[in-house]
């Protein structure tokens, strides 16, 4: 329940934001926001206000403000919308290092019975109220880190000579088969799919620009309920002409190191809120360890023999979450596993010229059990090979004719990768589940809010 706006004084001071209060010490300012918390001590009220940039504690003395203002403030509930005017004062004991001596206020929306209280709430309740849960300090910190991850990705690629060339969300065919795609009705009875990757289109833009990337939402219809999976997530995919598997691995470690450094530099307060050990991020510097798939399998066998792995891994399979966690468990920085069996990689992946059963691909496995954060490699350049693969995977050749043109006209060695923003953000934050790293997560059992 809520009541509408009522003015309790004149707000004449210039507006300021909580994150910039250090520039206004000794000055009278107006802060517009929402009530984060309220406590009292006799004839003093301590309303805490948040404005999206931070939280500040205000001090209201009963004998220095209007009686009606005192009564109005005393009765406000959490998340009531209000603007306050007062003088900024530095105070090391206060949250954020500053307090505001409140002089007057205007209440825009008086709230009662805010659903999310300081008591313990279950995950389903919080997810049902995600539109409100976003206001909490922890969720705020996570999404601020996400913002920095996205900004770092764009800055890194832009400064490295890449051109942003986004790929379509509606696609006529699958990149990796149709079993994990969402099918939609297009026009005139034609079927389309929500993209699972911009990969194929990136190859076209890389041939045009040399180095290109796409950045946007992608969709996977696989019925997975793990802490690492979302149905809709954001992915950045750089692609480079005249590039090899080694170039992909080098670019991957440079970009991940850049992201970690930016998060450390820009989000120190948020990392404190999340109780994230900064030493974990400080360790993310080149070079990253590299391991051949064959050697990774041997390591898994050793783990099984020593009782650390329940099931003995068989060569030729793709790694599951326990396998990735075990492999990366000996490192404090990402582990690059390369030369996977071609059977578990996409049809367009180039083959090892010395061992045709291997693909020139790499997965970058984050430490601390966060699993694959980057997957990529070299692309096949042979027209004949790709035609054979399309037939082998029973894909409609007519939908790939434009893609095959890239091999008919100016085919060169090229390579790239994809990185999911949510997994990277979860890793940077040190949190358990990717559902908290996107404002409104889409999962197998969740389409709302």
Helices and strands as residue ranges (DSSP letters): E 2-3, E 6-7, G 18-23, E 28-41, E 44-50, E 55-61, H 67-74, E 81-90, G 95-97, E 98-111, H 123-128, H 130-133, H 137-159, E 163-164, E 170-171, E 183-185, G 187-189, E 191-194, H 199-209, E 211-219, E 232-241, H 245-266, H 268-273, H 278-282, E 289-292, H 293-305, H 321-328, E 335-338, G 342-344, E 351-352, E 355-359, E 361-366, E 371-378, H 383-392, G 397-400, H 401-408, E 414-420, H 421-429, G 434-437
